Amino acid sequence: MTTGFKKAASIAARSLASGKPHHAQWLVTRKCNYQCLSCNVWKEQDQRELSVDEIKKGLDILKDLGIVELVISGGDPLLREDIGEIVDYASKRFVTTVYDNGSLALQKIDVLRKADFVAISIDSLDEAKNDYIKSVPGAWKSAIQAVETLHREGIEVSVTPTISQKNIYEIVDITNYFTGKGIPVWYCLYSFDTSVDINQLFRIGKANEEFVITDKKAMVNLCNQLMEIKKKNKKILMTDKLLLALRGLYEEEKKRTWKCQALNNFLVIDHIGRVAGCHSHNFAASIFDLPKKWKSQEFKDLRRTYNECTKCNYLCYVFYSIYGSPSGHLALAKDQWRNAKLLFK
């Protein structure tokens, strides 16, 4: 049995298992070489991080727990000298995505070949605006070159703009530009945290008025436009169900149509192995404590807390919450089987 087939079969089996978490994001480093205006991680840089052997042990725990999808992020994960070993180990066990700002992708292209997917952050087609948002001259050129090169090399790369008031009127243009080249687009949504607890996993910080979406009608129209474009464009990596949930937050009668499934369907791990259901809550355990804590009363109580939380609109959290039902698990399982089949190419 080939390694690819074994991985695909394992992914399919875990996707169909009930009562198991589906998605994890691991911020393997707090180091970052950008100072994005809409982000706060770079303000809390920390030289501490788990060793590669500790991360491998943690990845085995996640696999045993039932995790199917893994996002490796940071900071900039490519700043780790041992990132190749981490990605190689992870990609044999999960549908693995590496999230990068595009600055080091070409230097680490052999590392990225091992991942199933690579996500590059680009927030505008306007070079000056993008570089302003990233606070790094040349950021746009680096990211564009990275995306085009990875795509040309046959690496599954997507572009991930963060929707904000700063770029809301050009999201359709960004979408058409990249999908027209055969490059998929997945969206993030600008948000900020309200907690100031020192034990919070990490903080996005106070609202930046440049980025807070004030034109709610434009946001509703954008969701409608993307759903219409999706009828013919298969490169938009957003489901209608997610776009409808997002639209509901900006309609006149604002409505939240989901209950958060943090620490149930998904979880987040930071650079020193601390775990929370999502980053905007206090850490709940160490990655190494998960096997004994996952079914504990403490975690059951935390899940109820998360379930009632309405503090954030982070799209990945929303996505894995609205697909938290048995039928949602089946839909995700179908998606993951399609993703796993990419291994046979």
Backbone torsions as a table, in degrees:
resi	resn	phi	psi	omega
1	MET	NA	128.1	-177.5
2	THR	-71.4	158.5	178.0
3	THR	-60.0	-40.7	179.8
4	GLY	-62.1	-43.0	-179.8
5	PHE	-67.9	-40.4	178.9
6	LYS	-61.2	-41.9	179.3
7	LYS	-65.7	-45.2	-179.1
8	ALA	-61.3	-42.7	179.9
9	ALA	-65.2	-40.1	178.9
10	SER	-65.3	-41.1	178.9
11	ILE	-62.8	-44.8	-179.6
12	ALA	-62.1	-43.0	-179.1
13	ALA	-64.4	-44.2	-179.7
14	ARG	-68.2	-34.5	179.9
15	SER	-63.1	-33.7	-176.4
16	LEU	-88.2	-10.6	-178.5
17	ALA	-70.7	132.6	-179.8
18	SER	-87.0	153.6	176.6
19	GLY	71.5	19.2	-178.4
20	LYS	-117.2	147.7	173.6
21	PRO	-70.1	150.5	-174.4
22	HIS	-106.5	-37.1	-166.8
23	HIS	-131.4	139.9	172.9
24	ALA	-136.1	143.2	171.8
25	GLN	-116.1	127.6	-178.9
26	TRP	-117.9	113.5	175.7
27	LEU	-85.9	91.9	-168.4
28	VAL	-75.5	-11.7	175.9
29	THR	-149.9	152.2	174.3
30	ARG	-99.2	-2.5	-179.6
31	LYS	-75.6	140.3	176.9
32	CYS	-149.0	143.0	-179.6
33	ASN	-100.6	4.2	175.9
34	TYR	-115.6	166.4	178.5
35	GLN	-133.6	56.6	-174.1
36	CYS	-56.6	134.7	-175.8
37	LEU	-66.6	-24.2	-177.7
38	SER	-95.3	7.8	-175.6
39	CYS	-125.1	160.6	-179.3
40	ASN	-125.9	-10.0	-174.9
41	VAL	-58.4	-40.9	-177.4
42	TRP	-65.7	-21.3	177.4
43	LYS	-76.4	-15.6	-178.5
44	GLU	-116.4	41.2	-177.7
45	GLN	-62.9	146.3	-173.0
46	ASP	-147.0	128.1	-179.2
47	GLN	-76.0	-15.9	179.0
48	ARG	-70.2	144.9	170.6
49	GLU	-168.2	155.4	-179.5
50	LEU	-66.8	152.1	174.9
51	SER	-73.3	165.1	179.0
52	VAL	-61.9	-36.0	179.0
53	ASP	-68.1	-37.3	177.2
54	GLU	-66.4	-39.7	178.4
55	ILE	-65.3	-41.0	177.1
56	LYS	-60.0	-42.6	177.6
57	LYS	-61.2	-42.4	178.3
58	GLY	-65.2	-37.4	178.2
59	LEU	-65.1	-37.8	176.3
60	ASP	-63.2	-38.8	178.1
61	ILE	-63.9	-43.0	179.3
62	LEU	-62.9	-41.1	178.8
63	LYS	-62.8	-45.6	179.3
64	ASP	-63.9	-30.0	179.4
65	LEU	-71.7	-24.1	178.5
66	GLY	116.8	1.6	-178.5
67	ILE	-57.9	135.9	179.0
68	VAL	-105.7	-49.3	-177.6
69	GLU	-104.2	138.0	176.6
70	LEU	-131.2	128.2	171.8
71	VAL	-106.3	124.5	176.5
72	ILE	-100.7	118.4	-176.1
73	SER	-141.0	-164.7	-179.2
74	GLY	-154.3	-136.6	25.9
75	GLY	30.2	-160.3	175.2
76	ASP	-106.3	107.9	-176.0
77	PRO	-61.5	-24.9	-178.6
78	LEU	-72.5	-7.5	175.1
79	LEU	-73.7	-17.4	177.6
80	ARG	-74.9	130.9	179.9
81	GLU	-66.5	-26.3	-177.5
82	ASP	-99.4	18.4	-175.3
83	ILE	-63.2	-30.7	178.6
84	GLY	-61.3	-43.3	179.4
85	GLU	-67.0	-37.8	179.6
86	ILE	-66.0	-48.1	-178.6
87	VAL	-64.7	-40.5	179.0
88	ASP	-60.3	-45.4	-179.0
89	TYR	-66.6	-43.7	-177.9
90	ALA	-66.5	-42.6	-172.8
91	SER	-69.6	-14.4	175.1
92	LYS	-83.1	-8.0	-173.5
93	ARG	-122.6	-22.8	-174.3
94	PHE	-137.8	164.2	161.9
95	VAL	-74.5	106.8	-165.8
96	THR	-109.2	126.7	176.2
97	THR	-115.9	134.5	173.6
98	VAL	-105.9	125.7	-178.5
99	TYR	-102.7	125.1	-172.2
100	ASP	-141.7	155.8	177.2
101	ASN	-86.6	-3.4	176.2
102	GLY	95.1	-6.8	-174.8
103	SER	-74.4	-30.3	-174.8
104	LEU	-117.5	2.8	-173.1
105	ALA	-58.9	-41.1	-177.3
106	LEU	-72.8	-31.6	175.7
107	GLN	-70.1	-27.3	-176.7
108	LYS	-113.4	31.2	-174.3
109	ILE	-62.6	-33.1	178.5
110	ASP	-68.2	-30.2	174.2
111	VAL	-66.8	-45.4	-175.0
112	LEU	-69.7	-23.1	175.8
113	ARG	-61.4	-25.4	-176.9
114	LYS	-80.3	-19.5	-179.1
115	ALA	-80.2	157.6	174.7
116	ASP	-77.4	-37.4	-179.0
117	PHE	-142.2	150.3	174.3
118	VAL	-126.6	132.9	178.7
119	ALA	-115.6	125.2	-179.2
120	ILE	-114.2	130.8	-177.2
121	SER	-84.9	118.0	173.4
122	ILE	-135.9	124.3	-172.2
123	ASP	-106.4	-4.4	180.0
124	SER	-163.7	152.4	171.2
125	LEU	-84.1	-11.6	176.2
126	ASP	-83.6	112.6	-174.8
127	GLU	-56.7	-45.6	-177.8
128	ALA	-65.4	-41.4	179.5
129	LYS	-65.2	-45.4	179.9
130	ASN	-60.4	-44.1	-179.7
131	ASP	-66.6	-32.8	175.4
132	TYR	-63.9	-46.5	179.9
133	ILE	-61.5	-41.0	-178.5
134	LYS	-81.6	-15.5	-178.4
135	SER	61.2	29.7	179.0
136	VAL	-139.5	114.8	175.1
137	PRO	-59.9	134.8	178.8
138	GLY	89.6	-1.4	-178.1
139	ALA	-61.3	-41.9	-177.7
140	TRP	-63.6	-47.1	-179.4
141	LYS	-61.5	-41.7	179.8
142	SER	-62.8	-44.3	-177.5
143	ALA	-68.3	-43.9	179.0
144	ILE	-61.4	-45.8	179.6
145	GLN	-62.7	-39.4	179.8
146	ALA	-63.9	-48.0	-178.5
147	VAL	-61.7	-47.6	-177.6
148	GLU	-65.1	-39.2	-179.7
149	THR	-69.5	-45.8	179.5
150	LEU	-61.0	-42.1	178.8
151	HIS	-62.4	-44.4	180.0
152	ARG	-64.2	-32.3	-179.4
153	GLU	-81.7	0.2	177.9
154	GLY	83.5	12.5	176.8
155	ILE	-84.3	135.0	-177.0
156	GLU	-73.5	92.6	-176.8
157	VAL	-111.6	143.1	174.5
158	SER	-129.2	162.7	177.0
159	VAL	-107.1	137.1	-176.2
160	THR	-125.4	83.5	174.2
161	PRO	-73.1	144.9	173.2
162	THR	-94.3	114.7	-178.4
163	ILE	-70.6	127.6	178.5
164	SER	-151.4	175.7	176.2
165	GLN	-61.9	-24.1	-178.1
166	LYS	-67.8	-29.2	-175.3
167	ASN	-135.0	11.2	-173.1
168	ILE	-57.7	-32.3	-176.3
169	TYR	-82.9	-3.8	178.6
170	GLU	-118.9	8.2	-179.6
171	ILE	-62.3	-40.2	178.3
172	VAL	-63.5	-41.8	178.7
173	ASP	-64.0	-42.6	177.3
174	ILE	-60.0	-44.7	-179.4
175	THR	-60.5	-50.1	-178.3
176	ASN	-65.0	-36.6	-178.8
177	TYR	-62.1	-51.0	-175.2
178	PHE	-78.9	-41.7	179.5
179	THR	-66.3	-27.9	175.4
180	GLY	-64.1	-22.1	176.5
181	LYS	-95.0	4.6	-179.6
182	GLY	83.9	15.4	-177.9
183	ILE	-104.7	120.1	-178.3
184	PRO	-66.2	158.3	178.3
185	VAL	-128.2	131.8	171.7
186	TRP	-123.5	143.2	-173.9
187	TYR	-109.2	144.1	164.7
188	CYS	-104.9	168.8	179.5
189	LEU	-130.0	127.7	178.8
190	TYR	-60.1	131.8	175.7
191	SER	-150.4	173.5	179.4
192	PHE	-147.7	161.6	-175.3
193	ASP	-97.7	152.2	177.0
194	THR	-103.1	-19.3	-178.7
195	SER	-75.1	147.9	174.7
196	VAL	-127.4	18.4	-178.3
197	ASP	-69.0	133.1	-177.7
198	ILE	-63.5	-22.3	-178.9
199	ASN	-90.3	2.1	175.1
200	GLN	-62.3	144.9	-173.3
201	LEU	-60.2	-50.2	164.2
202	PHE	-161.4	162.8	-172.5
203	ARG	-120.9	139.6	171.4
204	ILE	-83.8	-24.2	173.1
205	GLY	96.7	-166.6	-177.7
206	LYS	-69.9	158.2	179.1
207	ALA	-63.2	134.4	172.8
208	ASN	-99.6	114.4	-171.5
209	GLU	-62.0	-21.7	177.0
210	GLU	-66.8	-25.7	-170.7
211	PHE	-109.1	-22.0	-179.4
212	VAL	-62.6	127.4	-177.0
213	ILE	-74.0	112.0	-179.8
214	THR	-102.6	-25.5	178.8
215	ASP	-88.6	84.3	-175.0
216	LYS	-69.5	-32.8	177.0
217	LYS	-63.0	-38.0	178.7
218	ALA	-64.9	-35.7	179.2
219	MET	-68.5	-42.8	176.4
220	VAL	-60.4	-45.6	179.3
221	ASN	-62.5	-38.2	179.7
222	LEU	-63.0	-45.4	178.3
223	CYS	-59.6	-42.2	178.2
224	ASN	-63.8	-42.9	179.7
225	GLN	-62.4	-43.8	-178.3
226	LEU	-65.6	-37.9	177.2
227	MET	-65.1	-36.1	178.5
228	GLU	-69.7	-43.6	179.8
229	ILE	-63.0	-36.4	-177.9
230	LYS	-61.2	-22.3	-179.4
231	LYS	-61.9	-27.9	179.7
232	LYS	-118.0	-13.2	-173.9
233	ASN	-113.7	107.2	-177.0
234	LYS	-85.6	3.3	-177.2
235	LYS	-94.6	2.4	175.5
236	ILE	-89.8	113.1	-172.6
237	LEU	-89.3	53.1	176.5
238	MET	-135.2	136.7	176.7
239	THR	-85.3	155.9	176.1
240	ASP	-60.0	-36.4	-179.3
241	LYS	-61.1	-39.5	177.7
242	LEU	-70.5	-42.5	179.3
243	LEU	-63.8	-36.4	176.8
244	LEU	-66.4	-40.0	177.6
245	ALA	-64.2	-41.3	178.6
246	LEU	-65.8	-44.5	179.8
247	ARG	-58.5	-38.4	-178.6
248	GLY	-60.0	-26.4	-179.7
249	LEU	-73.7	-18.1	-174.9
250	TYR	-115.8	-0.3	175.7
251	GLU	-74.9	166.7	-176.0
252	GLU	-57.8	-44.5	175.2
253	GLU	-95.5	81.0	-175.4
254	LYS	-55.4	127.4	-179.4
255	LYS	-139.7	138.1	177.6
256	ARG	-103.2	114.6	-168.9
257	THR	-98.4	13.4	-177.5
258	TRP	-140.7	160.5	170.8
259	LYS	-108.9	135.3	-176.0
260	CYS	-64.2	135.1	-179.3
261	GLN	-110.3	26.1	177.7
262	ALA	-59.3	141.8	-178.4
263	LEU	66.9	9.3	175.5
264	ASN	-120.5	-64.4	177.1
265	ASN	-89.6	-24.7	-175.8
266	PHE	-151.0	163.1	178.1
267	LEU	-154.6	166.2	-177.9
268	VAL	-128.7	139.7	176.9
269	ILE	-122.6	138.3	-179.8
270	ASP	-98.9	-172.8	-170.7
271	HIS	-66.7	-20.6	178.2
272	ILE	-112.0	17.9	171.4
273	GLY	85.8	14.0	177.4
274	ARG	-81.9	142.5	-174.5
275	VAL	-116.6	139.3	168.8
276	ALA	-142.1	162.4	175.2
277	GLY	-63.0	-41.1	173.1
278	CYS	-145.2	166.8	-171.6
279	HIS	-70.8	-21.5	-173.6
280	SER	-87.3	5.2	173.3
281	HIS	-113.2	165.9	178.6
282	ASN	-65.2	148.5	178.5
283	PHE	-66.6	146.2	-171.1
284	ALA	-109.1	-21.6	-175.1
285	ALA	-171.1	175.6	169.0
286	SER	-91.9	151.5	175.7
287	ILE	-53.1	-33.1	-176.3
288	PHE	-77.7	-12.2	177.3
289	ASP	-93.1	-8.2	-173.0
290	LEU	-57.3	-42.7	-177.4
291	PRO	-56.7	-37.1	-178.4
292	LYS	-89.6	-18.4	-176.0
293	LYS	-98.6	-18.6	-170.2
294	TRP	-57.2	-39.8	-178.6
295	LYS	-102.4	15.5	-176.8
296	SER	-76.3	162.4	176.2
297	GLN	-64.5	-35.2	177.7
298	GLU	-56.6	-46.0	-179.1
299	PHE	-72.7	-32.9	176.1
300	LYS	-62.1	-40.6	178.5
301	ASP	-66.7	-40.2	178.7
302	LEU	-63.5	-39.2	179.1
303	ARG	-61.2	-37.9	176.9
304	ARG	-65.5	-38.9	177.0
305	THR	-62.6	-48.0	178.2
306	TYR	-61.0	-40.8	-174.8
307	ASN	-59.9	-31.0	-179.1
308	GLU	-95.6	-4.4	-176.9
309	CYS	-72.6	137.4	176.8
310	THR	-128.9	28.7	-170.5
311	LYS	-82.1	-19.0	-173.1
312	CYS	-133.9	163.9	176.7
313	ASN	-128.7	31.1	-179.1
314	TYR	-67.0	124.8	-167.6
315	LEU	-64.2	-33.9	179.0
316	CYS	-66.8	-37.7	177.7
317	TYR	-67.0	-41.3	178.4
318	VAL	-62.4	-44.9	-177.5
319	PHE	-58.0	-50.1	-176.4
320	TYR	-78.6	-6.1	172.2
321	SER	-87.7	-43.7	-177.8
322	ILE	-73.3	-16.8	174.9
323	TYR	-102.0	31.4	-176.2
324	GLY	-89.4	-7.0	-179.8
325	SER	-83.0	168.1	176.4
326	PRO	-55.6	-42.3	178.2
327	SER	-67.1	-33.7	176.3
328	GLY	-65.8	-40.9	176.5
329	HIS	-59.6	-39.4	180.0
330	LEU	-65.5	-40.7	177.8
331	ALA	-63.1	-42.4	177.4
332	LEU	-65.1	-38.7	178.8
333	ALA	-60.0	-41.1	178.1
334	LYS	-63.7	-42.5	178.0
335	ASP	-61.7	-42.9	-176.9
336	GLN	-70.3	-30.9	175.4
337	TRP	-66.6	-39.5	175.9
338	ARG	-62.9	-42.9	178.8
339	ASN	-62.9	-43.1	-178.1
340	ALA	-62.4	-32.6	-179.0
341	LYS	-64.9	-19.7	175.9
342	LEU	-61.5	-22.7	-179.6
343	LEU	-65.9	-21.1	-176.1
344	PHE	-86.8	-7.4	-178.2
345	LYS	-66.2	NA	NA
